[in-house]
Amino acid sequence: MNSAAASTVHALVERQAALQPHAVYARSTESERHITYGELARGCRGVADVLARHGAAAGETISVVMPNGLQTLRLLLGAMHAGYCVNPVNLLSQPDQMRYVLAHSDCRVVCVAPEWKARVREMVRAFDRPVTVIVVDPDADALPGETDAVAHGPSPSPSPDAVALLMYTSGTTGMPKGVMLSQRNLAANAHAISAEHALQPADRVLAVLPLYHINAFAVTMLAPLAHGGSLAMPPRFSAGRFWEQATQTQCSWINVVPTMISYLLEGAKPPLAQTLAIRFCRSASAALPPEHHRAFEQMFGIGIVETMGLTETAAPSFSNPMDPAARKLGSVGRASGCMAGVVDAQLAAVPDGTTGELVIRGPNVMLGYYKNEEATCASFTPDGWLRTGDLGHRDADGFFFVTGRIKELIIKGGENIAPREIDEALLQHPAVLEAAAVGVPDRHYGQEIGVCIVLREGCACTEDELRAFSATALGRYKTPGHYRFVADLPRGPSGKVQRLKLLPLFEA
């Protein structure tokens, strides 16, 4: 089977199991425990057998309420391998959101970590359908009831068009929407990520992001299946142990979000031996401030490849080149594994350099939103391009620059102001660790600029100082009118700041 034929998760797994059964696919950072490709393929069949014995039929949804672990990997891959649709649930959800996701997903089986057992059982008890709850240790060697007596031959492959993943997006308002991604969507992006970063079987990634987020799901779990590489999995992100974990497990690349980069910058500089083997750092999911980009490369000597994608595009759809000389600071890169463009409010294409909404089409674009035809129709242009909701422009070299979300655009006195412009100006102040601007209702201007500030540890700064600094950096009109000092910023699972959740801080 060649890579071109690997258009399902099943095919990705079986291909590597046939090519290199004894090669390691995943290992723990906390012990010598690992899973080889041969063990993964056998484990997938074991997982499928357990799910079937619990009454789940192919095509049905299996929800997973579990933190990262080798068993979590086996479970997610095993379910998709067998033709089930997996629904990894965000563990940071509010209880009412989690209850909504489990109800809306129509799951027949929920696999839960022991600490979630009581809460999830209480939730599903109220549903009008039977739901089986299986308690699973994220680091166990097998599922409860799994046996070695399962047939060893390859199992039938699901259709490339079958829904393999139902992942709910964390909206800033209202309940999350369920993004449906097919086997083909996931396999296409696994190949695209591997090709974009020139990954090889010897490459290993430190998998610190949670598997209930599309970045970790597609980039750290699925992409290694396309090139036969591997991943090292810690239980969670730890800035204090990050470099030690990467070194001890022989990682050659790291995949993080901008929040993690800011935490790593606050920590101690590791010995050169702990960063020397890392070829590149991949930053994704949210725009990386250029100040943090420069500081990271200078402090750790590791080049950053900035990328961007959406849950609706199975993670990355833009990437900077691997060649450091060809990258553009502040850009999310060029279209990767798909086509991209920029349109105006009437959905007509705009010239390079003109700000508009980014649109995407390609094999990685979702089937639609589950049981939400209205939202699905609204998210596509009449000629089939996915509307991202992101504002930005493309330059003459085909690089895309994202300036904010359409819903988060600040309109002061009729002038459009991108929140990111305010953030980046304030990040240049030595006392500011993080900044997030938002449009605050104003009876004179329609909206005034409000900004929430997280100060660096041990640093002090007054509102008057920031106001004076802003006036110099931004000019009088774009200087924020309101300042709030906060301990941290509200974020979704991808690390994106949820600006609209800051608005209550500015209410009189």
Secondary structure as UniProt FT lines:
FT   HELIX           3..5
FT   HELIX           9..19
FT   TURN            21..22
FT   STRAND          24..28
FT   STRAND          34..36
FT   HELIX           37..53
FT   TURN            54..55
FT   TURN            58..59
FT   STRAND          61..65
FT   HELIX           70..81
FT   TURN            82..83
FT   STRAND          85..88
FT   TURN            91..92
FT   HELIX           95..104
FT   TURN            105..106
FT   STRAND          109..112
FT   HELIX           114..116
FT   HELIX           117..125
FT   STRAND          132..135
FT   TURN            138..139
FT   TURN            144..145
FT   TURN            160..161
FT   STRAND          163..169
FT   STRAND          177..182
FT   HELIX           183..196
FT   TURN            197..198
FT   TURN            201..202
FT   STRAND          204..206
FT   TURN            211..212
FT   HELIX           214..215
FT   HELIX           216..222
FT   HELIX           223..227
FT   STRAND          230..233
FT   TURN            239..241
FT   HELIX           242..248
FT   TURN            249..250
FT   STRAND          253..256
FT   HELIX           258..266
FT   HELIX           272..274
FT   TURN            275..277
FT   STRAND          280..283
FT   HELIX           290..300
FT   STRAND          304..310
FT   HELIX           311..313
FT   STRAND          315..319
FT   HELIX           324..326
FT   TURN            329..330
FT   STRAND          333..335
FT   STRAND          339..343
FT   TURN            345..346
FT   TURN            352..353
FT   STRAND          356..361
FT   TURN            363..364
FT   STRAND          368..369
FT   TURN            370..371
FT   HELIX           373..378
FT   TURN            382..383
FT   STRAND          386..394
FT   TURN            396..397
FT   STRAND          400..405
FT   HELIX           406..408
FT   STRAND          410..412
FT   TURN            413..414
FT   STRAND          415..417
FT   HELIX           419..426
FT   TURN            427..428
FT   TURN            430..431
FT   STRAND          432..442
FT   TURN            443..445
FT   STRAND          446..455
FT   TURN            457..458
FT   HELIX           463..474
FT   TURN            476..478
FT   STRAND          482..485
FT   TURN            493..494
FT   HELIX           499..506
//
